[in-house]
Amino acid sequence: MSDLAPKSELNKAHFAKIDTVTCKCGHKIFDGEVVRSRCVKVHESMALCRCKEWVSVPICYLPY
């Protein structure tokens, strides 16, 4: 048996310090763990809001 926390708990602890991102229309684009957008510009760290405004969001690329 391992004394490590479950993977979901480790992820929550890792993302706990990241603030949420809200568009000026009031829609929450990033909740600290998930980018809630259908379109994301990965190289520019931008996500498209439902009001069609591009919003800057934190993105980290982790190669396999």
PQR file of N, CA, C, O and H, with PARSE charges and radii, in Angstrom:
ATOM      1  N   MET A   1       0.841  -1.187   0.000 -0.4000 1.5000
ATOM      2  CA  MET A   1       0.000   0.000   0.000 -0.0000 2.0000
ATOM      3  C   MET A   1       0.882   1.246   0.000  0.5500 1.7000
ATOM      4  O   MET A   1       1.895   1.299   0.698 -0.5500 1.4000
ATOM      5  N   SER A   2       0.506   2.202  -0.755 -0.4000 1.5000
ATOM      6  CA  SER A   2       1.253   3.448  -0.845 -0.0000 2.0000
ATOM      7  C   SER A   2       0.595   4.496   0.039  0.5500 1.7000
ATOM      8  O   SER A   2      -0.629   4.540   0.166 -0.5500 1.4000
ATOM      9  H   SER A   2      -0.316   2.159  -1.322  0.4000 1.0000
ATOM     10  N   ASP A   3       1.423   5.340   0.648 -0.4000 1.5000
ATOM     11  CA  ASP A   3       0.873   6.392   1.501 -0.0000 2.0000
ATOM     12  C   ASP A   3       0.652   7.696   0.730  0.5500 1.7000
ATOM     13  O   ASP A   3       0.382   8.736   1.330 -0.5500 1.4000
ATOM     14  H   ASP A   3       2.417   5.305   0.545  0.4000 1.0000
ATOM     15  N   LEU A   4       0.767   7.637  -0.604 -0.4000 1.5000
ATOM     16  CA  LEU A   4       0.525   8.825  -1.424 -0.0000 2.0000
ATOM     17  C   LEU A   4      -0.971   9.086  -1.562  0.5500 1.7000
ATOM     18  O   LEU A   4      -1.781   8.160  -1.516 -0.5500 1.4000
ATOM     19  H   LEU A   4       0.987   6.792  -1.092  0.4000 1.0000
ATOM     20  N   ALA A   5      -1.320  10.344  -1.730 -0.4000 1.5000
ATOM     21  CA  ALA A   5      -2.717  10.726  -1.935 -0.0000 2.0000
ATOM     22  C   ALA A   5      -3.165  10.271  -3.323  0.5500 1.7000
ATOM     23  O   ALA A   5      -2.336  10.127  -4.222 -0.5500 1.4000
ATOM     24  H   ALA A   5      -0.662  11.095  -1.767  0.4000 1.0000
ATOM     25  N   PRO A   6      -4.459  10.045  -3.505 -0.5600 1.5000
ATOM     26  CA  PRO A   6      -4.956   9.697  -4.847  0.2800 2.0000
ATOM     27  C   PRO A   6      -4.595  10.779  -5.851  0.5500 1.7000
ATOM     28  O   PRO A   6      -4.381  11.938  -5.493 -0.5500 1.4000
ATOM     29  N   LYS A   7      -4.530  10.375  -7.128 -0.4000 1.5000
ATOM     30  CA  LYS A   7      -4.117  11.294  -8.192 -0.0000 2.0000
ATOM     31  C   LYS A   7      -4.998  12.539  -8.239  0.5500 1.7000
ATOM     32  O   LYS A   7      -4.492  13.639  -8.460 -0.5500 1.4000
ATOM     33  H   LYS A   7      -4.703   9.434  -7.419  0.4000 1.0000
ATOM     34  N   SER A   8      -6.301  12.387  -8.037 -0.4000 1.5000
ATOM     35  CA  SER A   8      -7.198  13.545  -8.084 -0.0000 2.0000
ATOM     36  C   SER A   8      -6.871  14.539  -6.969  0.5500 1.7000
ATOM     37  O   SER A   8      -6.963  15.750  -7.170 -0.5500 1.4000
ATOM     38  H   SER A   8      -6.712  11.494  -7.857  0.4000 1.0000
ATOM     39  N   GLU A   9      -6.494  14.035  -5.807 -0.4000 1.5000
ATOM     40  CA  GLU A   9      -6.128  14.923  -4.702 -0.0000 2.0000
ATOM     41  C   GLU A   9      -4.823  15.648  -4.993  0.5500 1.7000
ATOM     42  O   GLU A   9      -4.675  16.818  -4.641 -0.5500 1.4000
ATOM     43  H   GLU A   9      -6.420  13.051  -5.644  0.4000 1.0000
ATOM     44  N   LEU A  10      -3.879  14.973  -5.629 -0.4000 1.5000
ATOM     45  CA  LEU A  10      -2.615  15.619  -5.998 -0.0000 2.0000
ATOM     46  C   LEU A  10      -2.864  16.720  -7.012  0.5500 1.7000
ATOM     47  O   LEU A  10      -2.264  17.790  -6.917 -0.5500 1.4000
ATOM     48  H   LEU A  10      -3.999  14.022  -5.915  0.4000 1.0000
ATOM     49  N   ASN A  11      -3.742  16.478  -7.987 -0.4000 1.5000
ATOM     50  CA  ASN A  11      -4.053  17.490  -8.989 -0.0000 2.0000
ATOM     51  C   ASN A  11      -4.698  18.710  -8.339  0.5500 1.7000
ATOM     52  O   ASN A  11      -4.353  19.840  -8.684 -0.5500 1.4000
ATOM     53  H   ASN A  11      -4.229  15.609  -8.065  0.4000 1.0000
ATOM     54  N   LYS A  12      -5.619  18.509  -7.415 -0.4000 1.5000
ATOM     55  CA  LYS A  12      -6.281  19.625  -6.743 -0.0000 2.0000
ATOM     56  C   LYS A  12      -5.275  20.455  -5.959  0.5500 1.7000
ATOM     57  O   LYS A  12      -5.350  21.684  -5.959 -0.5500 1.4000
ATOM     58  H   LYS A  12      -5.900  17.591  -7.135  0.4000 1.0000
ATOM     59  N   ALA A  13      -4.341  19.799  -5.295 -0.4000 1.5000
ATOM     60  CA  ALA A  13      -3.333  20.517  -4.527 -0.0000 2.0000
ATOM     61  C   ALA A  13      -2.419  21.310  -5.453  0.5500 1.7000
ATOM     62  O   ALA A  13      -2.009  22.420  -5.115 -0.5500 1.4000
ATOM     63  H   ALA A  13      -4.280  18.801  -5.295  0.4000 1.0000
ATOM     64  N   HIS A  14      -2.098  20.753  -6.611 -0.4000 1.5000
ATOM     65  CA  HIS A  14      -1.209  21.428  -7.562 -0.0000 2.0000
ATOM     66  C   HIS A  14      -1.858  22.682  -8.139  0.5500 1.7000
ATOM     67  O   HIS A  14      -1.192  23.703  -8.309 -0.5500 1.4000
ATOM     68  H   HIS A  14      -2.431  19.851  -6.885  0.4000 1.0000
ATOM     69  N   PHE A  15      -3.149  22.610  -8.439 -0.4000 1.5000
ATOM     70  CA  PHE A  15      -3.846  23.725  -9.075 -0.0000 2.0000
ATOM     71  C   PHE A  15      -4.476  24.691  -8.076  0.5500 1.7000
ATOM     72  O   PHE A  15      -5.089  25.675  -8.488 -0.5500 1.4000
ATOM     73  H   PHE A  15      -3.690  21.780  -8.300  0.4000 1.0000
ATOM     74  N   ALA A  16      -4.342  24.438  -6.791 -0.4000 1.5000
ATOM     75  CA  ALA A  16      -5.011  25.264  -5.787 -0.0000 2.0000
ATOM     76  C   ALA A  16      -4.525  26.712  -5.808  0.5500 1.7000
ATOM     77  O   ALA A  16      -5.276  27.614  -5.440 -0.5500 1.4000
ATOM     78  H   ALA A  16      -3.844  23.638  -6.457  0.4000 1.0000
ATOM     79  N   LYS A  17      -3.293  26.948  -6.229 -0.4000 1.5000
ATOM     80  CA  LYS A  17      -2.725  28.296  -6.188 -0.0000 2.0000
ATOM     81  C   LYS A  17      -3.060  29.132  -7.424  0.5500 1.7000
ATOM     82  O   LYS A  17      -2.769  30.328  -7.446 -0.5500 1.4000
ATOM     83  H   LYS A  17      -2.682  26.215  -6.528  0.4000 1.0000
ATOM     84  N   ILE A  18      -3.659  28.539  -8.443 -0.4000 1.5000
ATOM     85  CA  ILE A  18      -3.968  29.245  -9.674 -0.0000 2.0000
ATOM     86  C   ILE A  18      -5.334  29.912  -9.550  0.5500 1.7000
ATOM     87  O   ILE A  18      -6.317  29.263  -9.190 -0.5500 1.4000
ATOM     88  H   ILE A  18      -3.895  27.567  -8.425  0.4000 1.0000
ATOM     89  N   ASP A  19      -5.392  31.197  -9.845 -0.4000 1.5000
ATOM     90  CA  ASP A  19      -6.649  31.939  -9.767 -0.0000 2.0000
ATOM     91  C   ASP A  19      -7.563  31.591 -10.933  0.5500 1.7000
ATOM     92  O   ASP A  19      -7.115  31.122 -11.979 -0.5500 1.4000
ATOM     93  H   ASP A  19      -4.594  31.724 -10.138  0.4000 1.0000
ATOM     94  N   THR A  20      -8.848  31.831 -10.728 -0.4000 1.5000
ATOM     95  CA  THR A  20      -9.802  31.642 -11.813 -0.0000 2.0000
ATOM     96  C   THR A  20      -9.716  32.824 -12.779  0.5500 1.7000
ATOM     97  O   THR A  20      -9.269  33.910 -12.413 -0.5500 1.4000
ATOM     98  H   THR A  20      -9.212  32.212  -9.878  0.4000 1.0000
ATOM     99  N   VAL A  21     -10.152  32.594 -14.015 -0.4000 1.5000
ATOM    100  CA  VAL A  21     -10.157  33.637 -15.030 -0.0000 2.0000
ATOM    101  C   VAL A  21     -11.597  33.826 -15.490  0.5500 1.7000
ATOM    102  O   VAL A  21     -12.257  32.874 -15.906 -0.5500 1.4000
ATOM    103  H   VAL A  21     -10.516  31.711 -14.313  0.4000 1.0000
ATOM    104  N   THR A  22     -12.076  35.062 -15.412 -0.4000 1.5000
ATOM    105  CA  THR A  22     -13.431  35.393 -15.815 -0.0000 2.0000
ATOM    106  C   THR A  22     -13.387  36.452 -16.906  0.5500 1.7000
ATOM    107  O   THR A  22     -12.623  37.413 -16.816 -0.5500 1.4000
ATOM    108  H   THR A  22     -11.540  35.835 -15.074  0.4000 1.0000
ATOM    109  N   CYS A  23     -14.205  36.277 -17.932 -0.4000 1.5000
ATOM    110  CA  CYS A  23     -14.306  37.256 -19.012 -0.0000 2.0000
ATOM    111  C   CYS A  23     -15.032  38.497 -18.490  0.5500 1.7000
ATOM    112  O   CYS A  23     -15.698  38.449 -17.456 -0.5500 1.4000
ATOM    113  H   CYS A  23     -14.826  35.497 -18.005  0.4000 1.0000
ATOM    114  N   LYS A  24     -14.895  39.600 -19.216 -0.4000 1.5000
ATOM    115  CA  LYS A  24     -15.567  40.829 -18.795 -0.0000 2.0000
ATOM    116  C   LYS A  24     -17.086  40.714 -18.873  0.5500 1.7000
ATOM    117  O   LYS A  24     -17.798  41.527 -18.284 -0.5500 1.4000
ATOM    118  H   LYS A  24     -14.355  39.639 -20.056  0.4000 1.0000
ATOM    119  N   CYS A  25     -17.597  39.696 -19.606 -0.4000 1.5000
ATOM    120  CA  CYS A  25     -19.046  39.468 -19.667 -0.0000 2.0000
ATOM    121  C   CYS A  25     -19.547  38.704 -18.440  0.5500 1.7000
ATOM    122  O   CYS A  25     -20.755  38.595 -18.228 -0.5500 1.4000
ATOM    123  H   CYS A  25     -17.019  39.035 -20.085  0.4000 1.0000
ATOM    124  N   GLY A  26     -18.616  38.171 -17.626 -0.4000 1.5000
ATOM    125  CA  GLY A  26     -18.991  37.462 -16.407 -0.0000 2.0000
ATOM    126  C   GLY A  26     -18.858  35.950 -16.493  0.5500 1.7000
ATOM    127  O   GLY A  26     -19.018  35.267 -15.481 -0.5500 1.4000
ATOM    128  H   GLY A  26     -17.635  38.259 -17.798  0.4000 1.0000
ATOM    129  N   HIS A  27     -18.572  35.410 -17.664 -0.4000 1.5000
ATOM    130  CA  HIS A  27     -18.446  33.960 -17.831 -0.0000 2.0000
ATOM    131  C   HIS A  27     -17.087  33.489 -17.318  0.5500 1.7000
ATOM    132  O   HIS A  27     -16.059  34.070 -17.667 -0.5500 1.4000
ATOM    133  H   HIS A  27     -18.443  35.965 -18.486  0.4000 1.0000
ATOM    134  N   LYS A  28     -17.073  32.437 -16.490 -0.4000 1.5000
ATOM    135  CA  LYS A  28     -15.830  31.887 -15.955 -0.0000 2.0000
ATOM    136  C   LYS A  28     -15.199  30.985 -17.019  0.5500 1.7000
ATOM    137  O   LYS A  28     -15.739  29.930 -17.351 -0.5500 1.4000
ATOM    138  H   LYS A  28     -17.907  31.965 -16.206  0.4000 1.0000
ATOM    139  N   ILE A  29     -14.047  31.416 -17.548 -0.4000 1.5000
ATOM    140  CA  ILE A  29     -13.350  30.682 -18.605 -0.0000 2.0000
ATOM    141  C   ILE A  29     -12.449  29.595 -18.017  0.5500 1.7000
ATOM    142  O   ILE A  29     -12.370  28.494 -18.561 -0.5500 1.4000
ATOM    143  H   ILE A  29     -13.608  32.273 -17.279  0.4000 1.0000
ATOM    144  N   PHE A  30     -11.783  29.895 -16.928 -0.4000 1.5000
ATOM    145  CA  PHE A  30     -10.833  28.970 -16.305 -0.0000 2.0000
ATOM    146  C   PHE A  30     -11.133  28.901 -14.822  0.5500 1.7000
ATOM    147  O   PHE A  30     -11.168  29.932 -14.150 -0.5500 1.4000
ATOM    148  H   PHE A  30     -11.848  30.790 -16.485  0.4000 1.0000
ATOM    149  N   ASP A  31     -11.351  27.699 -14.297 -0.4000 1.5000
ATOM    150  CA  ASP A  31     -11.727  27.546 -12.892 -0.0000 2.0000
ATOM    151  C   ASP A  31     -10.569  27.110 -11.998  0.5500 1.7000
ATOM    152  O   ASP A  31     -10.788  26.726 -10.850 -0.5500 1.4000
ATOM    153  H   ASP A  31     -11.322  26.862 -14.843  0.4000 1.0000
ATOM    154  N   GLY A  32      -9.353  27.165 -12.506 -0.4000 1.5000
ATOM    155  CA  GLY A  32      -8.194  26.747 -11.737 -0.0000 2.0000
ATOM    156  C   GLY A  32      -7.690  25.383 -12.163  0.5500 1.7000
ATOM    157  O   GLY A  32      -6.570  24.994 -11.833 -0.5500 1.4000
ATOM    158  H   GLY A  32      -9.175  27.477 -13.439  0.4000 1.0000
ATOM    159  N   GLU A  33      -8.529  24.654 -12.902 -0.4000 1.5000
ATOM    160  CA  GLU A  33      -8.143  23.331 -13.372 -0.0000 2.0000
ATOM    161  C   GLU A  33      -8.522  23.099 -14.834  0.5500 1.7000
ATOM    162  O   GLU A  33      -7.778  22.446 -15.565 -0.5500 1.4000
ATOM    163  H   GLU A  33      -9.439  24.971 -13.169  0.4000 1.0000
ATOM    164  N   VAL A  34      -9.672  23.625 -15.269 -0.4000 1.5000
ATOM    165  CA  VAL A  34     -10.188  23.346 -16.602 -0.0000 2.0000
ATOM    166  C   VAL A  34     -10.443  24.637 -17.367  0.5500 1.7000
ATOM    167  O   VAL A  34     -11.023  25.581 -16.831 -0.5500 1.4000
ATOM    168  H   VAL A  34     -10.277  24.155 -14.675  0.4000 1.0000
ATOM    169  N   VAL A  35     -10.001  24.674 -18.641 -0.4000 1.5000
ATOM    170  CA  VAL A  35     -10.333  25.780 -19.530 -0.0000 2.0000
ATOM    171  C   VAL A  35     -11.680  25.453 -20.158  0.5500 1.7000
ATOM    172  O   VAL A  35     -11.815  24.444 -20.850 -0.5500 1.4000
ATOM    173  H   VAL A  35      -9.530  23.908 -19.077  0.4000 1.0000
ATOM    174  N   ARG A  36     -12.668  26.292 -19.923 -0.4000 1.5000
ATOM    175  CA  ARG A  36     -14.030  26.045 -20.417 -0.0000 2.0000
ATOM    176  C   ARG A  36     -14.276  26.882 -21.667  0.5500 1.7000
ATOM    177  O   ARG A  36     -14.921  27.929 -21.627 -0.5500 1.4000
ATOM    178  H   ARG A  36     -12.558  27.112 -19.360  0.4000 1.0000
ATOM    179  N   SER A  37     -13.742  26.385 -22.774 -0.4000 1.5000
ATOM    180  CA  SER A  37     -13.865  27.058 -24.056 -0.0000 2.0000
ATOM    181  C   SER A  37     -13.807  26.025 -25.166  0.5500 1.7000
ATOM    182  O   SER A  37     -13.133  25.003 -25.034 -0.5500 1.4000
ATOM    183  H   SER A  37     -13.218  25.534 -22.807  0.4000 1.0000
ATOM    184  N   ARG A  38     -14.504  26.282 -26.247 -0.4000 1.5000
ATOM    185  CA  ARG A  38     -14.475  25.373 -27.391 -0.0000 2.0000
ATOM    186  C   ARG A  38     -13.242  25.622 -28.256  0.5500 1.7000
ATOM    187  O   ARG A  38     -12.797  24.724 -28.970 -0.5500 1.4000
ATOM    188  H   ARG A  38     -15.052  27.112 -26.355  0.4000 1.0000
ATOM    189  N   CYS A  39     -12.689  26.827 -28.199 -0.4000 1.5000
ATOM    190  CA  CYS A  39     -11.520  27.191 -29.004 -0.0000 2.0000
ATOM    191  C   CYS A  39     -10.421  27.725 -28.094  0.5500 1.7000
ATOM    192  O   CYS A  39     -10.650  28.637 -27.300 -0.5500 1.4000
ATOM    193  H   CYS A  39     -13.050  27.557 -27.619  0.4000 1.0000
ATOM    194  N   VAL A  40      -9.228  27.153 -28.214 -0.4000 1.5000
ATOM    195  CA  VAL A  40      -8.091  27.588 -27.411 -0.0000 2.0000
ATOM    196  C   VAL A  40      -6.883  27.742 -28.322  0.5500 1.7000
ATOM    197  O   VAL A  40      -6.543  26.829 -29.073 -0.5500 1.4000
ATOM    198  H   VAL A  40      -9.041  26.412 -28.859  0.4000 1.0000
ATOM    199  N   LYS A  41      -6.234  28.905 -28.253 -0.4000 1.5000
ATOM    200  CA  LYS A  41      -4.976  29.130 -28.961 -0.0000 2.0000
ATOM    201  C   LYS A  41      -3.856  28.760 -27.986  0.5500 1.7000
ATOM    202  O   LYS A  41      -3.497  29.551 -27.114 -0.5500 1.4000
ATOM    203  H   LYS A  41      -6.510  29.648 -27.643  0.4000 1.0000
ATOM    204  N   VAL A  42      -3.315  27.569 -28.139 -0.4000 1.5000
ATOM    205  CA  VAL A  42      -2.339  27.041 -27.182 -0.0000 2.0000
ATOM    206  C   VAL A  42      -1.062  27.871 -27.156  0.5500 1.7000
ATOM    207  O   VAL A  42      -0.543  28.176 -26.083 -0.5500 1.4000
ATOM    208  H   VAL A  42      -3.607  26.926 -28.848  0.4000 1.0000
ATOM    209  N   HIS A  43      -0.553  28.236 -28.326 -0.4000 1.5000
ATOM    210  CA  HIS A  43       0.710  28.984 -28.390 -0.0000 2.0000
ATOM    211  C   HIS A  43       0.573  30.415 -27.876  0.5500 1.7000
ATOM    212  O   HIS A  43       1.563  31.029 -27.478 -0.5500 1.4000
ATOM    213  H   HIS A  43      -0.974  27.988 -29.198  0.4000 1.0000
ATOM    214  N   GLU A  44      -0.650  30.946 -27.884 -0.4000 1.5000
ATOM    215  CA  GLU A  44      -0.879  32.320 -27.413 -0.0000 2.0000
ATOM    216  C   GLU A  44      -1.529  32.357 -26.031  0.5500 1.7000
ATOM    217  O   GLU A  44      -1.717  33.438 -25.473 -0.5500 1.4000
ATOM    218  H   GLU A  44      -1.453  30.447 -28.207  0.4000 1.0000
ATOM    219  N   SER A  45      -1.874  31.204 -25.472 -0.4000 1.5000
ATOM    220  CA  SER A  45      -2.547  31.103 -24.163 -0.0000 2.0000
ATOM    221  C   SER A  45      -3.836  31.923 -24.130  0.5500 1.7000
ATOM    222  O   SER A  45      -4.080  32.671 -23.183 -0.5500 1.4000
ATOM    223  H   SER A  45      -1.721  30.326 -25.926  0.4000 1.0000
ATOM    224  N   MET A  46      -4.655  31.777 -25.166 -0.4000 1.5000
ATOM    225  CA  MET A  46      -5.920  32.498 -25.272 -0.0000 2.0000
ATOM    226  C   MET A  46      -7.053  31.496 -25.469  0.5500 1.7000
ATOM    227  O   MET A  46      -6.897  30.479 -26.145 -0.5500 1.4000
ATOM    228  H   MET A  46      -4.457  31.169 -25.935  0.4000 1.0000
ATOM    229  N   ALA A  47      -8.209  31.812 -24.855 -0.4000 1.5000
ATOM    230  CA  ALA A  47      -9.403  30.990 -25.018 -0.0000 2.0000
ATOM    231  C   ALA A  47     -10.558  31.883 -25.457  0.5500 1.7000
ATOM    232  O   ALA A  47     -10.657  33.034 -25.030 -0.5500 1.4000
ATOM    233  H   ALA A  47      -8.335  32.638 -24.305  0.4000 1.0000
ATOM    234  N   LEU A  48     -11.422  31.354 -26.304 -0.4000 1.5000
ATOM    235  CA  LEU A  48     -12.548  32.117 -26.823 -0.0000 2.0000
ATOM    236  C   LEU A  48     -13.746  31.978 -25.895  0.5500 1.7000
ATOM    237  O   LEU A  48     -14.203  30.870 -25.616 -0.5500 1.4000
ATOM    238  H   LEU A  48     -11.342  30.419 -26.650  0.4000 1.0000
ATOM    239  N   CYS A  49     -14.246  33.105 -25.423 -0.4000 1.5000
ATOM    240  CA  CYS A  49     -15.420  33.132 -24.555 -0.0000 2.0000
ATOM    241  C   CYS A  49     -16.676  32.989 -25.408  0.5500 1.7000
ATOM    242  O   CYS A  49     -16.622  33.139 -26.628 -0.5500 1.4000
ATOM    243  H   CYS A  49     -13.875  34.005 -25.649  0.4000 1.0000
ATOM    244  N   ARG A  50     -17.802  32.699 -24.768 -0.4000 1.5000
ATOM    245  CA  ARG A  50     -19.059  32.577 -25.512 -0.0000 2.0000
ATOM    246  C   ARG A  50     -19.538  33.916 -26.058  0.5500 1.7000
ATOM    247  O   ARG A  50     -20.392  33.948 -26.944 -0.5500 1.4000
ATOM    248  H   ARG A  50     -17.846  32.577 -23.776  0.4000 1.0000
ATOM    249  N   CYS A  51     -18.992  35.044 -25.536 -0.4000 1.5000
ATOM    250  CA  CYS A  51     -19.326  36.370 -26.056 -0.0000 2.0000
ATOM    251  C   CYS A  51     -18.402  36.755 -27.222  0.5500 1.7000
ATOM    252  O   CYS A  51     -18.450  37.885 -27.706 -0.5500 1.4000
ATOM    253  H   CYS A  51     -18.298  35.018 -24.816  0.4000 1.0000
ATOM    254  N   LYS A  52     -17.564  35.811 -27.667 -0.4000 1.5000
ATOM    255  CA  LYS A  52     -16.629  35.967 -28.794 -0.0000 2.0000
ATOM    256  C   LYS A  52     -15.426  36.846 -28.474  0.5500 1.7000
ATOM    257  O   LYS A  52     -14.778  37.362 -29.384 -0.5500 1.4000
ATOM    258  H   LYS A  52     -17.525  34.892 -27.274  0.4000 1.0000
ATOM    259  N   GLU A  53     -15.125  37.020 -27.202 -0.4000 1.5000
ATOM    260  CA  GLU A  53     -13.943  37.775 -26.752 -0.0000 2.0000
ATOM    261  C   GLU A  53     -12.827  36.775 -26.442  0.5500 1.7000
ATOM    262  O   GLU A  53     -13.060  35.768 -25.773 -0.5500 1.4000
ATOM    263  H   GLU A  53     -15.651  36.601 -26.463  0.4000 1.0000
ATOM    264  N   TRP A  54     -11.604  37.055 -26.935 -0.4000 1.5000
ATOM    265  CA  TRP A  54     -10.458  36.217 -26.600 -0.0000 2.0000
ATOM    266  C   TRP A  54      -9.940  36.611 -25.226  0.5500 1.7000
ATOM    267  O   TRP A  54      -9.714  37.792 -24.963 -0.5500 1.4000
ATOM    268  H   TRP A  54     -11.415  37.873 -27.478  0.4000 1.0000
ATOM    269  N   VAL A  55      -9.751  35.627 -24.343 -0.4000 1.5000
ATOM    270  CA  VAL A  55      -9.355  35.857 -22.956 -0.0000 2.0000
ATOM    271  C   VAL A  55      -8.057  35.096 -22.689  0.5500 1.7000
ATOM    272  O   VAL A  55      -7.912  33.944 -23.095 -0.5500 1.4000
ATOM    273  H   VAL A  55      -9.935  34.667 -24.556  0.4000 1.0000
ATOM    274  N   SER A  56      -7.122  35.742 -22.008 -0.4000 1.5000
ATOM    275  CA  SER A  56      -5.856  35.110 -21.664 -0.0000 2.0000
ATOM    276  C   SER A  56      -6.054  34.121 -20.519  0.5500 1.7000
ATOM    277  O   SER A  56      -6.626  34.470 -19.486 -0.5500 1.4000
ATOM    278  H   SER A  56      -7.240  36.679 -21.677  0.4000 1.0000
ATOM    279  N   VAL A  57      -5.580  32.880 -20.702 -0.4000 1.5000
ATOM    280  CA  VAL A  57      -5.700  31.838 -19.689 -0.0000 2.0000
ATOM    281  C   VAL A  57      -4.342  31.163 -19.493  0.5500 1.7000
ATOM    282  O   VAL A  57      -3.535  31.126 -20.421 -0.5500 1.4000
ATOM    283  H   VAL A  57      -5.115  32.596 -21.541  0.4000 1.0000
ATOM    284  N   PRO A  58      -4.081  30.631 -18.297 -0.5600 1.5000
ATOM    285  CA  PRO A  58      -2.811  29.927 -18.082  0.2800 2.0000
ATOM    286  C   PRO A  58      -2.856  28.542 -18.733  0.5500 1.7000
ATOM    287  O   PRO A  58      -3.772  27.758 -18.482 -0.5500 1.4000
ATOM    288  N   ILE A  59      -1.869  28.254 -19.562 -0.4000 1.5000
ATOM    289  CA  ILE A  59      -1.774  26.960 -20.232 -0.0000 2.0000
ATOM    290  C   ILE A  59      -0.357  26.429 -20.047  0.5500 1.7000
ATOM    291  O   ILE A  59       0.617  27.166 -20.200 -0.5500 1.4000
ATOM    292  H   ILE A  59      -1.125  28.891 -19.766  0.4000 1.0000
ATOM    293  N   CYS A  60      -0.252  25.159 -19.721 -0.4000 1.5000
ATOM    294  CA  CYS A  60       1.036  24.511 -19.564 -0.0000 2.0000
ATOM    295  C   CYS A  60       1.084  23.312 -20.501  0.5500 1.7000
ATOM    296  O   CYS A  60       0.159  22.500 -20.510 -0.5500 1.4000
ATOM    297  H   CYS A  60      -1.043  24.560 -19.597  0.4000 1.0000
ATOM    298  N   TYR A  61       2.133  23.193 -21.275 -0.4000 1.5000
ATOM    299  CA  TYR A  61       2.289  22.055 -22.190 -0.0000 2.0000
ATOM    300  C   TYR A  61       3.209  21.037 -21.552  0.5500 1.7000
ATOM    301  O   TYR A  61       4.354  21.344 -21.222 -0.5500 1.4000
ATOM    302  H   TYR A  61       2.884  23.852 -21.267  0.4000 1.0000
ATOM    303  N   LEU A  62       2.704  19.821 -21.377 -0.4000 1.5000
ATOM    304  CA  LEU A  62       3.487  18.743 -20.799 -0.0000 2.0000
ATOM    305  C   LEU A  62       3.636  17.633 -21.837  0.5500 1.7000
ATOM    306  O   LEU A  62       2.693  16.872 -22.054 -0.5500 1.4000
ATOM    307  H   LEU A  62       1.774  19.572 -21.645  0.4000 1.0000
ATOM    308  N   PRO A  63       4.800  17.523 -22.483 -0.5600 1.5000
ATOM    309  CA  PRO A  63       4.977  16.472 -23.496  0.2800 2.0000
ATOM    310  C   PRO A  63       4.961  15.086 -22.857  0.5500 1.7000
ATOM    311  O   PRO A  63       5.335  14.918 -21.696 -0.5500 1.4000
ATOM    312  N   TYR A  64       4.526  14.109 -23.625 -0.4000 1.5000
ATOM    313  CA  TYR A  64       4.475  12.716 -23.119 -0.0000 2.0000
ATOM    314  C   TYR A  64       5.838  12.102 -23.103  0.5500 1.7000
ATOM    315  O   TYR A  64       5.990  10.944 -22.712 -0.5500 1.4000
ATOM    316  H   TYR A  64       4.222  14.245 -24.568  0.4000 1.0000
TER
END
